[in-house]
Amino acid sequence: MNEALRIAVVGHTNAGKTSLLRTLTRRVDFGQVSDRPGTTRHAEAVELRLDGRRAVRFVDTPGLEDSVALLQFLSRQPGDSRPERVRAFLAGPEARAGFEQEAKVLRALLEQADCAMLVIDTREPVLPKHRAEIEILASCARPILPVLNFVRDGASRRDDWHRALEESNLHARAEFDVVAPFIGAEQQLYTDLGTLLPARRAQLRAITAALAQAERERRQAACRLIASTLIDVAAQRRGLPADEFADPRRQQAFVRDFQGQVGRHARRAVDELLALYAFRADDAELAQLPLPDGRWEDDLFNPELLLQAGKRLGLGAMIGAGVGAVADVALAGLSLGAATTLGATVGGAVSGGWRPLWRKLQNRIDGVQELTVEDPVLLLLADHLLALTRALARRGHAAQQRLQVRGTQADEGWLDEGLRDLVRELGPARGRPQWERRTGSAVADADRQALESALARRLDGRLGQESEVLEPVPQRRRLMSDG
């Protein structure tokens, strides 16, 4: 790869320059993002590294604050060309006084950049100050790519900005929502730059290819993570002596503890997905995943959700607490004794083959009540983790509000046969409690690894097909909201 491409990110105050850089570099901690104008006061550099190499060096610049006055001032500077007049301004006292902020921008563009990305808040009307900014930036004789921001906002004036840019002879432009980027928008941004930088076109194609490969690898890693978590939960098995189980308070504590352990598996998966997509640990909240501290509005053991999921799995209305006391589940699939007390389902009673069944019979002889997670819980968990993965892939690193993700819900028809088949493939895990990762470390079992790989391939095929669509599907926005 050639020397790193140098890009100055410029624009009006509070247009989203720092936000764009957070998203392009996946640096949630870069700079300061705020609704207050003039947050960025100095030019600051940040790098995009691909395959361990510096691919792009961005320079984040302050906002242009008084462009109309500066344009008039530049017209009075000595020089036969506009770049000469800009340099005369930068050498004079006003560049360190009244126009100090603007001077930082122009100096970065002239001395530290091969081109500029002009970030435009399309919610703003096109005003004389904006036209003056464009004329001033053009005076630096550097290629300029306008980046239209917030184009999906209901207040966007995108068409007005298209006309204004054409009138300023800026016909190449890109659209990029820094809070919720379009699928493929990042790669498209560098492709658009290639029209302005023909000498760098091959380098930009390499950057685009590397970004696409990195996205595929993130998606594949997410699928492996989800598959491993589903195996952990399917393999989770806890037993309690029958005499202790007969005590209602001990029984309730046993079930709550079991559910809490399921929640910890889910929470670990959420944290690992957030880290994989370079977000902070508190950047997302899954409204229907459990945590012991009670922060969630709902959980995987919500009877109504389980009822919907059970219907999608073909289990009819036999949905209770989503936890099976499998010692009292007979071959005929009938719920007896403690299983009835728990409101347990019988859908997963024989889903794991003969090995789990033999364990159930042995526990019945030994007088042990044993809990496992039923298929509807696994279906909901898979649904929610997939929803989170989709949302993170579409979320910009400048978003300041916590992401709330809800599953698509079984009655919306999204939980198709493919996801039901995936849950059924978890059957072998039910008879192998040693497959559960208690501390998050890997389990050295070839059969477990083979199942994880098979599940991950199925999930990757599903998400990969969706990511091929560059434009977002409107109804999929139900998977994510900032609130």
Solvent accessible surface area in square Angstrom, and as a share of the most:
residue,aa,sasa,rsa
1,M,97,0.43
2,N,95,0.49
3,E,126,0.57
4,A,7,0.05
5,L,0,0.00
6,R,78,0.29
7,I,0,0.00
8,A,0,0.00
9,V,0,0.00
10,V,0,0.00
11,G,0,0.00
12,H,36,0.16
13,T,20,0.12
14,N,68,0.35
15,A,3,0.02
16,G,13,0.12
17,K,12,0.05
18,T,10,0.06
19,S,11,0.07
20,L,0,0.00
21,L,0,0.00
22,R,26,0.10
23,T,10,0.06
24,L,0,0.00
25,T,15,0.09
26,R,60,0.22
27,R,100,0.37
28,V,19,0.11
29,D,98,0.51
30,F,6,0.02
31,G,28,0.27
32,Q,122,0.54
33,V,31,0.18
34,S,32,0.21
35,D,122,0.63
36,R,158,0.58
37,P,97,0.61
38,G,15,0.14
39,T,26,0.15
40,T,27,0.16
41,R,108,0.40
42,H,122,0.55
43,A,42,0.33
44,E,81,0.36
45,A,43,0.34
46,V,6,0.04
47,E,60,0.27
48,L,12,0.06
49,R,134,0.49
50,L,16,0.08
51,D,133,0.69
52,G,61,0.59
53,R,147,0.54
54,R,98,0.36
55,A,0,0.00
56,V,0,0.00
57,R,65,0.24
58,F,0,0.00
59,V,1,0.00
60,D,2,0.01
61,T,0,0.00
62,P,0,0.00
63,G,5,0.05
64,L,0,0.00
65,E,86,0.39
66,D,69,0.36
67,S,3,0.02
68,V,63,0.36
69,A,35,0.27
70,L,0,0.00
71,L,47,0.23
72,Q,107,0.47
73,F,40,0.17
74,L,9,0.05
75,S,82,0.53
76,R,166,0.60
77,Q,31,0.14
78,P,98,0.62
79,G,37,0.35
80,D,140,0.72
81,S,44,0.28
82,R,106,0.39
83,P,32,0.20
84,E,83,0.37
85,R,59,0.22
86,V,1,0.00
87,R,126,0.46
88,A,29,0.22
89,F,2,0.01
90,L,17,0.08
91,A,82,0.63
92,G,18,0.18
93,P,102,0.64
94,E,60,0.27
95,A,3,0.02
96,R,160,0.58
97,A,62,0.48
98,G,62,0.59
99,F,22,0.09
100,E,83,0.37
101,Q,16,0.07
102,E,5,0.02
103,A,1,0.00
104,K,40,0.17
105,V,0,0.00
106,L,0,0.00
107,R,76,0.28
108,A,1,0.01
109,L,0,0.00
110,L,15,0.08
111,E,108,0.48
112,Q,60,0.27
113,A,1,0.01
114,D,32,0.17
115,C,0,0.00
116,A,0,0.00
117,M,0,0.00
118,L,4,0.02
119,V,2,0.01
120,I,10,0.05
121,D,14,0.07
122,T,0,0.00
123,R,90,0.33
124,E,72,0.32
125,P,47,0.30
126,V,33,0.19
127,L,67,0.33
128,P,99,0.62
129,K,68,0.29
130,H,10,0.04
131,R,105,0.38
132,A,6,0.05
133,E,5,0.02
134,I,9,0.04
135,E,81,0.36
136,I,0,0.00
137,L,0,0.00
138,A,33,0.26
139,S,6,0.04
140,C,1,0.00
141,A,68,0.53
142,R,66,0.24
143,P,43,0.27
144,I,9,0.05
145,L,0,0.00
146,P,0,0.00
147,V,1,0.01
148,L,0,0.00
149,N,0,0.00
150,F,30,0.13
151,V,13,0.07
152,R,58,0.21
153,D,57,0.30
154,G,87,0.84
155,A,60,0.46
156,S,29,0.19
157,R,106,0.39
158,R,95,0.35
159,D,90,0.47
160,D,53,0.27
161,W,4,0.02
162,H,38,0.17
163,R,133,0.48
164,A,2,0.02
165,L,0,0.00
166,E,76,0.34
167,E,123,0.55
168,S,40,0.26
169,N,116,0.59
170,L,25,0.13
171,H,117,0.52
172,A,32,0.25
173,R,64,0.23
174,A,7,0.05
175,E,53,0.24
176,F,1,0.00
177,D,11,0.06
178,V,2,0.01
179,V,46,0.26
180,A,13,0.10
181,P,16,0.10
182,F,30,0.13
183,I,24,0.12
184,G,21,0.20
185,A,9,0.07
186,E,22,0.10
187,Q,40,0.18
188,Q,85,0.38
189,L,1,0.01
190,Y,0,0.00
191,T,72,0.42
192,D,25,0.13
193,L,0,0.00
194,G,3,0.03
195,T,89,0.52
196,L,49,0.24
197,L,19,0.09
198,P,88,0.55
199,A,101,0.78
200,R,47,0.17
201,R,101,0.37
202,A,67,0.52
203,Q,7,0.03
204,L,3,0.01
205,R,149,0.54
206,A,44,0.34
207,I,0,0.00
208,T,26,0.15
209,A,62,0.48
210,A,19,0.15
211,L,6,0.03
212,A,25,0.19
213,Q,77,0.34
214,A,27,0.21
215,E,41,0.19
216,R,100,0.37
217,E,89,0.40
218,R,33,0.12
219,R,29,0.11
220,Q,67,0.30
221,A,24,0.19
222,A,0,0.00
223,C,1,0.00
224,R,122,0.44
225,L,27,0.13
226,I,0,0.00
227,A,0,0.00
228,S,8,0.05
229,T,2,0.01
230,L,0,0.00
231,I,0,0.00
232,D,0,0.00
233,V,0,0.00
234,A,0,0.00
235,A,0,0.00
236,Q,0,0.00
237,R,17,0.06
238,R,37,0.14
239,G,42,0.41
240,L,7,0.04
241,P,64,0.40
242,A,39,0.30
243,D,111,0.57
244,E,67,0.30
245,F,6,0.02
246,A,79,0.61
247,D,60,0.31
248,P,88,0.55
249,R,194,0.71
250,R,97,0.36
251,Q,25,0.11
252,Q,100,0.44
253,A,38,0.30
254,F,17,0.07
255,V,17,0.10
256,R,148,0.54
257,D,74,0.38
258,F,1,0.01
259,Q,39,0.17
260,G,15,0.14
261,Q,32,0.14
262,V,0,0.00
263,G,0,0.00
264,R,116,0.42
265,H,11,0.05
266,A,0,0.00
267,R,32,0.12
268,R,51,0.19
269,A,1,0.01
270,V,2,0.01
271,D,51,0.26
272,E,59,0.27
273,L,0,0.00
274,L,0,0.00
275,A,71,0.55
276,L,54,0.27
277,Y,7,0.03
278,A,36,0.28
279,F,16,0.07
280,R,108,0.39
281,A,70,0.54
282,D,83,0.43
283,D,16,0.08
284,A,2,0.02
285,E,22,0.10
286,L,1,0.01
287,A,2,0.02
288,Q,20,0.09
289,L,2,0.01
290,P,15,0.09
291,L,28,0.14
292,P,86,0.54
293,D,98,0.51
294,G,59,0.56
295,R,102,0.37
296,W,25,0.09
297,E,115,0.52
298,D,47,0.24
299,D,47,0.24
300,L,0,0.00
301,F,15,0.06
302,N,33,0.17
303,P,86,0.54
304,E,96,0.43
305,L,13,0.06
306,L,0,0.00
307,L,48,0.24
308,Q,37,0.17
309,A,0,0.00
310,G,0,0.00
311,K,117,0.49
312,R,78,0.28
313,L,11,0.06
314,G,66,0.63
315,L,31,0.15
316,G,40,0.38
317,A,77,0.60
318,M,109,0.49
319,I,25,0.13
320,G,20,0.19
321,A,29,0.23
322,G,0,0.00
323,V,1,0.00
324,G,0,0.00
325,A,0,0.00
326,V,3,0.01
327,A,5,0.04
328,D,20,0.11
329,V,8,0.05
330,A,38,0.29
331,L,118,0.59
332,A,83,0.64
333,G,25,0.24
334,L,109,0.54
335,S,44,0.28
336,L,76,0.38
337,G,52,0.50
338,A,18,0.14
339,A,0,0.00
340,T,85,0.49
341,T,99,0.58
342,L,23,0.12
343,G,31,0.30
344,A,14,0.11
345,T,1,0.01
346,V,21,0.12
347,G,21,0.21
348,G,6,0.06
349,A,3,0.02
350,V,83,0.47
351,S,45,0.29
352,G,15,0.14
353,G,39,0.38
354,W,193,0.68
355,R,131,0.48
356,P,3,0.02
357,L,9,0.04
358,W,170,0.60
359,R,80,0.29
360,K,6,0.03
361,L,72,0.36
362,Q,71,0.32
363,N,17,0.09
364,R,123,0.45
365,I,138,0.70
366,D,81,0.42
367,G,27,0.26
368,V,41,0.24
369,Q,24,0.11
370,E,12,0.05
371,L,0,0.00
372,T,5,0.03
373,V,0,0.00
374,E,3,0.01
375,D,14,0.07
376,P,0,0.00
377,V,0,0.00
378,L,0,0.00
379,L,0,0.00
380,L,3,0.01
381,L,0,0.00
382,A,0,0.00
383,D,1,0.00
384,H,3,0.01
385,L,0,0.00
386,L,0,0.00
387,A,0,0.00
388,L,0,0.00
389,T,3,0.02
390,R,6,0.02
391,A,1,0.00
392,L,4,0.02
393,A,41,0.32
394,R,29,0.11
395,R,9,0.03
396,G,0,0.00
397,H,11,0.05
398,A,3,0.03
399,A,11,0.09
400,Q,110,0.49
401,Q,105,0.47
402,R,80,0.29
403,L,0,0.00
404,Q,44,0.20
405,V,2,0.01
406,R,89,0.33
407,G,7,0.06
408,T,1,0.01
409,Q,31,0.14
410,A,2,0.01
411,D,107,0.55
412,E,91,0.41
413,G,44,0.42
414,W,50,0.18
415,L,0,0.00
416,D,63,0.33
417,E,84,0.38
418,G,22,0.22
419,L,1,0.01
420,R,34,0.12
421,D,48,0.25
422,L,1,0.01
423,V,1,0.01
424,R,113,0.41
425,E,57,0.26
426,L,1,0.00
427,G,4,0.04
428,P,61,0.38
429,A,0,0.00
430,R,8,0.03
431,G,2,0.02
432,R,56,0.20
433,P,34,0.21
434,Q,100,0.44
435,W,4,0.01
436,E,10,0.04
437,R,27,0.10
438,R,155,0.56
439,T,117,0.68
440,G,24,0.23
441,S,70,0.45
442,A,97,0.75
443,V,31,0.18
444,A,105,0.82
445,D,37,0.19
446,A,82,0.64
447,D,88,0.46
448,R,6,0.02
449,Q,94,0.42
450,A,62,0.48
451,L,23,0.11
452,E,35,0.16
453,S,49,0.32
454,A,35,0.27
455,L,0,0.00
456,A,8,0.06
457,R,161,0.59
458,R,90,0.33
459,L,1,0.01
460,D,29,0.15
461,G,38,0.37
462,R,43,0.16
463,L,9,0.04
464,G,11,0.11
465,Q,130,0.58
466,E,21,0.09
467,S,38,0.24
468,E,134,0.60
469,V,67,0.38
470,L,105,0.52
471,E,115,0.52
472,P,28,0.17
473,V,37,0.21
474,P,104,0.65
475,Q,115,0.51
476,R,64,0.23
477,R,133,0.49
478,R,107,0.39
479,L,9,0.05
480,M,29,0.13
481,S,58,0.38
482,D,54,0.28
483,G,58,0.56
